Amino acid sequence: MASVVKINVLTVPAEQREVLEKRFAARAGSVENSDGFEWFELLRPLEGTDQYLVYTRWRSEADFEAWMAGSMRGAHKPAEGGTGGTGGEQPKPAATGSTLWSFEVVQSAGPKQSDEG
């Protein structure tokens, strides 16, 4: 069975970039222990676009769906009784738009291991 890749394309205005990156850093670890999780990367645009890419790789579509239905919901909701000066309101999203792309891994490669040693 081939791994699946999910890329969430987030449109983020320049003034919200730092907010988005801090929010991802604050919830570091929330996906890593999920069954079937294989990889995560947050990709910051360098030029020509305001879209961040959130790359995750999963053992199967079922593992991704299970995470979406379970732990992801907890990772994306505000802390219970959280303060932070917002009076309990949920913080404004840093992204102004989101699109989810789905792919199946057909080929992959990593660095070749040296035979020396």
Helices and strands as residue ranges (DSSP letters): E 4-11, G 14-16, H 17-26, E 37-43, E 51-58, H 61-69, H 71-75, E 97-104
